[in-house]
Amino acid sequence: MNKFLQYLRNSRAELARVTWPTRAEVIQATQATLIFVIMTVIFLLIADTTLGNLIGLIL
């Protein structure tokens, strides 16, 4: 039990030393991630549709 309490204390101390991102940084990173995901979805949609149509023409 003593080791567990020490672990919790150490974890809390470590979290206090973390440099947390600002709200603006979080928003910017979220926007970049969403843009990347949307671009990936569009690419995969176009690739899937194109390849599906090509295979349909071959068969």
VMD Tcl script that draws the C-alpha trace (Angstrom):
set ca {
  {0.00 0.00 0.00}
  {2.87 2.34 0.82}
  {4.42 1.87 -2.64}
  {1.06 2.64 -4.25}
  {0.72 5.90 -2.29}
  {4.28 6.84 -3.24}
  {3.43 6.14 -6.88}
  {0.41 8.44 -6.64}
  {2.51 11.20 -5.06}
  {5.17 10.87 -7.74}
  {2.54 10.90 -10.48}
  {0.97 14.06 -9.10}
  {4.37 15.74 -8.83}
  {5.18 14.78 -12.42}
  {1.89 16.20 -13.67}
  {2.70 19.47 -11.92}
  {5.92 19.73 -13.97}
  {4.17 19.20 -17.31}
  {3.98 22.22 -19.60}
  {0.37 22.10 -20.73}
  {-0.56 23.63 -24.10}
  {-2.55 26.82 -24.21}
  {-6.12 26.87 -25.45}
  {-4.98 28.48 -28.71}
  {-2.39 25.74 -29.27}
  {-4.99 23.02 -28.67}
  {-7.41 24.67 -31.10}
  {-4.68 25.02 -33.74}
  {-3.60 21.39 -33.39}
  {-7.22 20.22 -33.53}
  {-7.86 22.23 -36.69}
  {-4.74 20.83 -38.35}
  {-5.80 17.29 -37.43}
  {-9.33 17.77 -38.74}
  {-8.07 19.24 -42.02}
  {-5.70 16.29 -42.47}
  {-8.48 13.79 -41.72}
  {-10.88 15.48 -44.17}
  {-8.21 15.52 -46.90}
  {-7.49 11.84 -46.28}
  {-11.20 10.96 -46.46}
  {-11.58 12.85 -49.74}
  {-8.50 11.14 -51.21}
  {-9.68 7.68 -50.17}
  {-13.19 8.36 -51.48}
  {-11.83 9.40 -54.88}
  {-9.38 6.47 -55.00}
  {-12.05 3.94 -54.01}
  {-14.58 5.28 -56.49}
  {-12.04 5.40 -59.31}
  {-10.69 1.92 -58.68}
  {-14.20 0.55 -58.26}
  {-15.25 1.99 -61.60}
  {-12.11 0.68 -63.32}
  {-12.66 -2.80 -61.94}
  {-16.31 -2.59 -63.01}
  {-15.20 -1.76 -66.57}
  {-12.74 -4.64 -66.63}
  {-15.20 -7.20 -65.33}
}
mol new
graphics top color blue
foreach p $ca { graphics top sphere $p radius 0.5 }
foreach p [lrange $ca 0 end-1] q [lrange $ca 1 end] { graphics top cylinder $p $q radius 0.2 }
display resetview
